[in-house]
């Protein structure tokens, strides 16, 4: 959630809040933070989010979903920006990364060790919005001048192109044997 400082309105923060959809109760987990694109683990006990410092340093933080305490901090000297972390399982995340040379790749991050491993070759093509389902990572990437949906099978790291549209396809979601994404039209 966006919040600004009550005294200094020019200071703004991106805090993490958890909403219980059954009770409607909202709990603020972090204060005066700069967290972006959070994801909650399958069992609801942890949250993965990108933290960006005022100096521009980017890290993945794994937080306790009950109190916001940082359980693990993941960073890499070769990565200038993490984005869109998603839990693969209880010990690993998938994230899009921008490297120091400006190239992007899809990567995994091992929560217990902080080790990152690239899943795709680095390129100047934009990669993002991953979704994990049944051992497959779906994501949007820009190849051939258009943003399309791709799937990467974790068992053999084979990549499949799922969509082919003229205006771009984003925000893929897969679950229960179905897949959906957003496609923009000329009318908006």
C-alpha positions, 0 to 999 in steps of 0.5 A: 500500500502507498503511504506518505509520512504524516509530517513530511508529505514529500516522503512516501512509502510502500508498505505491506498489508495483509487483508483477511478476505473472510473477516475484512480485517487488514494488518499492516506488516511493515512501516516506512518501507519500500516494498514492491510486488509482494507474493504470499507463500502457498501456506500463507506463512511468508511473503516475498517482496522486492525491497528498494533502498533510497540509494537504489539497491534492490533485494528480495526479502522473505518476511514472516506473514504474521509480523513482517519480520525479515527472515531472509534477504537475497541480493547479488552483485550482478543484479541491479533490480529484482522484480515480481518474485513468486514462490515456486515452493517453500524453498525457492522463488522465481523472479525477473532480474535486470543485470548490471549491464541492462540485460534481463533474465528469469532466475530462481532464488533459493531462500535458505542460501540466497543463491540465484540461478538464471533460467533464461539467457540474459538479453535486452528483451524485457521479461516479467510477470511470472506465474508458477503452476505445476512445475511450469513458469508462465511469463511475459517477454518481449521477443520479435517486437511484441510482448507475448506469454511464454512457458518454461518447464522447470524439469528440462528448462524448455521454453514454449511460446503460448500467445501471439498477438499484435498488441501485447499480452500480460499478467498471465495466470494459470491454475486448475488446468486453465490459463488466462492473461490480459491483452490490450486493444486499440480501444484500450 
